[in-house]
Amino acid sequence: MKFILYALAAMLGIFGFIFVAGSQGSIGRIIVGLILFAAAGALVYVSRVQPEPSQTTIVQKIDLSGEMNLAEIRCRSCNAPLSKESVKVQAGAIFVNCEYCGATYQMEEEPKW
């Protein structure tokens, strides 16, 4: 994108120079040449100004095939209730880090049969 703006600014600058150099005292051509110079300068300025970085919010939703309620999840080591901060998704697997006993394990879905 910057390359296109620089090329367009160069073309406007060249045309501005042509209008001013070939004006032969004509005020109209001098004004047009100055406007083209100003437009070229504005394009160079716009191409050099950095836009503010945008913030991206990533929302990750987990679709579990079995019935599961977060209020019912308990640590399998100490049976303490787990909060939503205790459950993390890493590499597509659900991991639990117990806030009470410090146990860390991968949550596995029980077979339905």
C-alpha positions as CSV (number, residue, x, y, z in Angstrom):
1,M,0.0,0.0,0.0
2,K,2.9,2.4,0.8
3,F,4.5,1.7,-2.6
4,I,1.3,2.7,-4.4
5,L,1.0,5.9,-2.3
6,Y,4.6,6.8,-3.0
7,A,4.2,6.2,-6.7
8,L,1.1,8.3,-6.9
9,A,2.8,11.1,-4.9
10,A,5.8,11.0,-7.3
11,M,3.5,11.3,-10.3
12,L,1.6,14.2,-8.7
13,G,5.0,15.8,-7.9
14,I,6.2,15.4,-11.5
15,F,2.9,16.9,-12.9
16,G,3.2,19.7,-10.4
17,F,6.7,20.5,-11.6
18,I,5.6,20.4,-15.2
19,F,2.7,22.8,-14.5
20,V,4.9,25.3,-12.6
21,A,7.9,25.1,-15.0
22,G,5.7,25.4,-18.1
23,S,3.4,28.1,-16.7
24,Q,4.9,31.0,-18.8
25,G,3.5,33.5,-16.3
26,S,0.0,32.0,-16.2
27,I,-1.3,32.2,-12.6
28,G,-3.8,29.4,-13.2
29,R,-1.0,26.9,-14.1
30,I,1.1,28.0,-11.1
31,I,-1.9,27.4,-8.8
32,V,-2.6,24.0,-10.3
33,G,1.1,23.1,-10.0
34,L,1.1,24.1,-6.3
35,I,-2.0,22.1,-5.6
36,L,-0.4,19.1,-7.2
37,F,2.7,19.6,-5.0
38,A,0.5,19.9,-1.9
39,A,-1.4,16.7,-2.9
40,A,1.9,14.8,-3.4
41,G,3.1,16.0,0.1
42,A,-0.2,14.9,1.6
43,L,0.1,11.4,0.1
44,V,3.7,11.1,1.4
45,Y,2.5,12.2,4.9
46,V,-0.4,9.8,4.9
47,S,1.9,6.9,3.9
48,R,4.3,7.6,6.7
49,V,1.8,7.9,9.5
50,Q,1.4,4.6,11.3
51,P,-2.1,3.5,12.2
52,E,-2.8,2.6,15.8
53,P,-2.7,-1.1,16.3
54,S,-6.1,-2.6,16.6
55,Q,-6.9,-4.8,19.5
56,T,-8.2,-8.3,18.8
57,T,-10.4,-10.2,21.2
58,I,-10.3,-13.9,20.9
59,V,-13.2,-15.8,22.3
60,Q,-12.8,-19.6,22.6
61,K,-16.0,-21.6,23.1
62,I,-15.9,-25.3,24.1
63,D,-18.5,-27.6,22.8
64,L,-18.5,-30.8,24.8
65,S,-20.4,-33.8,23.5
66,G,-21.5,-35.0,27.0
67,E,-23.5,-33.1,29.5
68,M,-21.3,-31.0,31.8
69,N,-22.0,-28.2,34.1
70,L,-19.2,-26.0,35.4
71,A,-20.9,-25.8,38.8
72,E,-20.6,-29.6,39.1
73,I,-16.9,-29.9,38.3
74,R,-14.8,-30.9,41.3
75,C,-11.1,-31.8,41.6
76,R,-10.6,-35.5,41.4
77,S,-7.7,-35.3,43.9
78,C,-9.2,-33.2,46.7
79,N,-12.9,-33.0,45.6
80,A,-12.8,-29.2,45.9
81,P,-15.2,-27.2,43.7
82,L,-13.4,-25.7,40.6
83,S,-14.0,-22.2,39.2
84,K,-13.9,-21.2,35.6
85,E,-10.3,-19.9,36.1
86,S,-9.2,-23.5,37.0
87,V,-10.2,-24.8,33.5
88,K,-7.9,-24.1,30.6
89,V,-7.8,-25.3,27.0
90,Q,-4.3,-26.1,25.6
91,A,-3.7,-27.8,22.3
92,G,-7.4,-28.7,22.0
93,A,-7.5,-30.6,25.3
94,I,-9.1,-29.4,28.5
95,F,-6.8,-29.1,31.5
96,V,-7.7,-28.5,35.1
97,N,-5.4,-26.8,37.7
98,C,-6.9,-27.1,41.2
99,E,-6.6,-23.9,43.2
100,Y,-6.7,-25.8,46.5
101,C,-4.4,-28.7,46.2
102,G,-2.4,-27.7,43.1
103,A,-3.2,-30.8,41.1
104,T,-3.0,-30.5,37.4
105,Y,-4.6,-33.0,35.1
106,Q,-6.3,-33.4,31.7
107,M,-10.1,-33.7,31.9
108,E,-11.4,-36.8,30.2
109,E,-14.9,-37.5,29.2
110,E,-16.4,-40.7,30.6
111,P,-17.9,-43.1,28.1
112,K,-21.7,-42.9,27.7
113,W,-22.3,-46.7,27.7
